[in-house]
Amino acid sequence: MDPRDAIAQKRDGKRLTAAEWQAFIRAYAAGEVTDYQMSAFLMACFLRGLDREETAALTQAMLDSGRRLDLAHLGRPRIDKHSTGGVGDKVSLVLAPLVSSLGVAVPMMSGRGLGHTGGTLDKLEAIPGFRTRLSLREATAELEAIGCTLIGQTDEIAPADRKMYALRDATATVEAIPLIAASIMSKKLAEGLTGLVLDVKRGPGAFLRDLDAQLELAQTMVSLGADHECPVVALLTAMDRPLGRACGNALETEEAIQALRGDGPPDLMEVTYALGVEMLRLAGITADAGDARRRLEGAVASGAAAGQFQRIIEAQGGNPAVVDDPALLPQAAECEFYTAPRAGVVAAVRPRPIGYGVTRLGGGRTKTADSVDPTVGFVITVKPGDRVEAGQPLASIYARDARGIADGRACLDEAVAIADAAEPPLPLVSHRVSRAGVEPYAAA
Amino acid sequence: MDPRDAIAQKRDGKRLTAAEWQAFIRAYAAGEVTDYQMSAFLMACFLRGLDREETAALTQAMLDSGRRLDLAHLGRPRIDKHSTGGVGDKVSLVLAPLVSSLGVAVPMMSGRGLGHTGGTLDKLEAIPGFRTRLSLREATAELEAIGCTLIGQTDEIAPADRKMYALRDATATVEAIPLIAASIMSKKLAEGLTGLVLDVKRGPGAFLRDLDAQLELAQTMVSLGADHECPVVALLTAMDRPLGRACGNALETEEAIQALRGDGPPDLMEVTYALGVEMLRLAGITADAGDARRRLEGAVASGAAAGQFQRIIEAQGGNPAVVDDPALLPQAAECEFYTAPRAGVVAAVRPRPIGYGVTRLGGGRTKTADSVDPTVGFVITVKPGDRVEAGQPLASIYARDARGIADGRACLDEAVAIADAAEPPLPLVSHRVSRAGVEPYAAA
C-alpha cells in the first residue's frame, strides 16, 4: 500500500472502503504511514468529510488497532461517561465515584487538556501521588476490587487513535464531527461497556459551536454505539460559561471533592445528576429518572460517593486524605482577587479566554510534551445574569508569580463582561439524544 | 506564534499576509513548526488555494530561508532551464553543456525523481564518481572555470523549500499550482539568474493534467520572475508519451550523451533545441530564433557540446570517459525484448506506467531515503502512430533479475497500447508563455 493513494483519494473527495480504512490505520499504527502523512490525510478528512460508513470503518479500524477490556466477569453493568470537553468541566471526577458507589462499574478512560479545554487526567494528577497510567491488568484489578478506575488511554487501547488525537491537536484538525466521533467511540468501545452517556457541550466554549453540528455529533455517536450493541445516550449541556466556579487543575479537583461532600456549586450538581440519571438508567439500576436522581443525591448525602473517591485515590497511589482536607492539594504561590470595574449585570463569562488563560498561566499545554502546573487558574464566583457592584470581587486568580497574576487579570478582562443587561444563558441541559431521536430535555 | 493559527486560517480558506507567510516559513526552517504541522498546512493550501500575493509571499519566504548565489562577477548572462517533470526527460543533461558551450553561464540546480518522474540528479549520479552535492563555493568555482554546474539543492539554498518538497511528495500535495510555482521559483531565484526558461509538460504524463492548469502554472512563474527582474519564458511540451527512447537513470544518461554527440532521437533534439533557442535569446546571444538554432546545432556538430559535458563531469568528480564510451555506465544484469502482441498501430505509450515501472524495477523512490538502482529501466523504440507487426520488438527491459523482467513486462503491457488506429499525439512544443502572454509556438 502506498499511503499517498489513500491521501490523494480523500484529498479528491472520494470515499475509502472499509478495507482501505483498515489498511491505512493499521499501517499508521505499525509506523509505515508517517505522522506527516497522517496529518495531511487528517486535513483532507477535515475538509472533505467522511460519510456514515467511513466513520464506522474508521472507528472499527482504530478499535482494532489495540486491545479491549474484557469485563464480562464483573457481573455488573459497565457504564462510562464522556464529555466533548469544556472549561471548568470536572464532572467526571464527581460522577465516576458517585455512580460506581451505586453498584455500576465505571471503567473511565479520560484525556488530557486540549486547546482551551481542561483534561480529567491533568485534574486527577493534581492529587499527590495519583497514577493515571495504569496497565489494563491494573485497571481490571481495580474494577474488580472497587468497581471504578480512572485512567488514561493506555498504549494498549486504540493506539492509532491516541497518536491521531495528538496530531489533530497540533494541526488544527480537531473540530471535525466524524473524526471526533470515531476517536471517542473507538476508545469507549474498547472499554467493554454495556452503555455510554455523552455530555455534548453547546455554546461558544464548545469545540463545535453550532447546534446542528452538536446534534450531528451526538447522533453519529449514538449510531456508532448501536453498531456495537452499546446503547448511547447524549445530553447537550451549556458551555456558554464555565461549569462550576473553578478553572484550573487542582482548583477543579478541590471543587469536585466539595461536590462529592455535598457542597458543590448548583450548576455542577445539576449537570452531574442529569448525566448520572442516564447512567443509572442505562445500567438498569432503575428505569425511573426521579428514583435515579434520589439515589444519586443519597450517595452524596451519606458520604458513600466521597468514600468511593477515597478508595479510588488510594487504589491509584494517591493520597486519599485530600478528600477530607483539600488543602493537601498543591497550592498556588500567588492569589489575588479580580474585582468588578463597574456596577451592572454580568453579561458574559466567556469560556475560551478562561481556558486559554489557564494555559497561559502554565496550567495547560500548547504542545503534547508540555508539563502542566496544577496550581494555577481561576475561581470565578459570578455567573451570567448576576448583579454586581463596582469593586466587588468576581474571581480569584491563582498564579505562580506577579506576572501570572497580571496575565490572569488580562484574561479575565477579556472573559468577563459587565453591562446594563444580559441575555439569558443557555439552559444547563437542553437536549437528550438516543436511538429514539432528539428530544428536549426534561429534568427529573 | 502558534502554528495552529496559520493552519486553521488556511483550513478555513482565509489568506495569510506576507508577514504571516514569512513567520510561518521561518518557524518551519527553524524547526519550530513540525513536519506534521507543515503537511497539514500544505494539504489545506492544496485544497483552499493561494492567491497571487500569497504565492509571491511564499516564494519570497522560501527564498529568504537560505542563501543566494552571487554570480554578477562572472560577467556573462546566467540562464537556467527547469522542467516540471516528465518521463524520459533527460533534456537538462543535453541542454546545460550545450548552452554553456556557447558562452552562457548555466548554474543548474536540479532535483531527484518524484512520483512517476525521473530526476536529473539521479541520472547524473549514474556516471561513476559524479558528485551532485557541491557547496555553493564549489559550484561558483566551477561556474568561473567552465561556465556550468549541475548540482542538487544544497542545504544553503531555500532550505524551507527543500523540506517542504520532500513532504509534499510523501503527502499527495504535489499537484498544486501555487506550491509548484513557489517551490521552483524560490530555488531558481536563489541561483542569481538573468533569465529562466521553463519546460511545462502537457498531457497525461504531466503532474498537472489539464491545459488551463499548465498555462496558469506558466503564467504564475512568469509573473513571479518579473517580481524579481528575472525574465521567464515557458514552453509547453508534450508528455503524452516519454521523451526520447530511454527511461531509467543510466539509460537516459547514455541517450543524453548520444544526443550531445549528434545521435539523439528526433523528439529529444526538437525539445532541447526549442528550449535552447529561448535560453540563447534570453541571454542576449542573439535575438533571432533561426540564428540561435543554428548555433546550437553547430555546437553539437563541432563536438563543443560533448566536450563541455566532459569538462563538467571531470569538474564534478565523475569519469569523463563515459562521453566517449557510454558502456562505462553501469549496466543492468538482465535485458530482454518486449515484443508486439499483435499487428497494428501504436495507439499509446503511456508515461505514468512507464515512470512507475522504473520505480518498481528499483530505479525510483517511494520514500525520500530510498536509494535508486541506476541500471534498470526501459528503452522504448516505438512512438504513438508507428505501425508495428506482431512479434516485433517494441522495447528493451533492463532489470536486476528475472522477476524485474517480469515486472517490466507487466508495466509495458499497461503502458503500450496497439490498436487499429491512433489519435494524433500532442505537438512536441505547443505554446510559448512570456510577459507578452500566451502564444502558439512557432518553431525556428
Boltz contact constraints between the chains, C-beta under 6 A:
constraints:
  - contact:
      token1: [A, 4]
      token2: [B, 172]
      max_distance: 6.0
  - contact:
      token1: [A, 7]
      token2: [B, 171]
      max_distance: 6.0
  - contact:
      token1: [A, 7]
      token2: [B, 172]
      max_distance: 6.0
  - contact:
      token1: [A, 8]
      token2: [B, 172]
      max_distance: 6.0
  - contact:
      token1: [A, 11]
      token2: [B, 172]
      max_distance: 6.0
  - contact:
      token1: [A, 35]
      token2: [B, 36]
      max_distance: 6.0
  - contact:
      token1: [A, 36]
      token2: [B, 35]
      max_distance: 6.0
  - contact:
      token1: [A, 36]
      token2: [B, 36]
      max_distance: 6.0
  - contact:
      token1: [A, 36]
      token2: [B, 39]
      max_distance: 6.0
  - contact:
      token1: [A, 36]
      token2: [B, 167]
      max_distance: 6.0
  - contact:
      token1: [A, 37]
      token2: [B, 170]
      max_distance: 6.0
  - contact:
      token1: [A, 37]
      token2: [B, 171]
      max_distance: 6.0
  - contact:
      token1: [A, 39]
      token2: [B, 36]
      max_distance: 6.0
  - contact:
      token1: [A, 39]
      token2: [B, 39]
      max_distance: 6.0
  - contact:
      token1: [A, 39]
      token2: [B, 40]
      max_distance: 6.0
  - contact:
      token1: [A, 40]
      token2: [B, 39]
      max_distance: 6.0
  - contact:
      token1: [A, 40]
      token2: [B, 43]
      max_distance: 6.0
  - contact:
      token1: [A, 40]
      token2: [B, 171]
      max_distance: 6.0
  - contact:
      token1: [A, 43]
      token2: [B, 40]
      max_distance: 6.0
  - contact:
      token1: [A, 43]
      token2: [B, 43]
      max_distance: 6.0
  - contact:
      token1: [A, 43]
      token2: [B, 44]
      max_distance: 6.0
  - contact:
      token1: [A, 44]
      token2: [B, 43]
      max_distance: 6.0
  - contact:
      token1: [A, 47]
      token2: [B, 47]
      max_distance: 6.0
  - contact:
      token1: [A, 167]
      token2: [B, 36]
      max_distance: 6.0
  - contact:
      token1: [A, 170]
      token2: [B, 37]
      max_distance: 6.0
  - contact:
      token1: [A, 171]
      token2: [B, 7]
      max_distance: 6.0
  - contact:
      token1: [A, 171]
      token2: [B, 37]
      max_distance: 6.0
  - contact:
      token1: [A, 171]
      token2: [B, 40]
      max_distance: 6.0
  - contact:
      token1: [A, 172]
      token2: [B, 4]
      max_distance: 6.0
  - contact:
      token1: [A, 172]
      token2: [B, 7]
      max_distance: 6.0
  - contact:
      token1: [A, 172]
      token2: [B, 8]
      max_distance: 6.0
  - contact:
      token1: [A, 172]
      token2: [B, 11]
      max_distance: 6.0
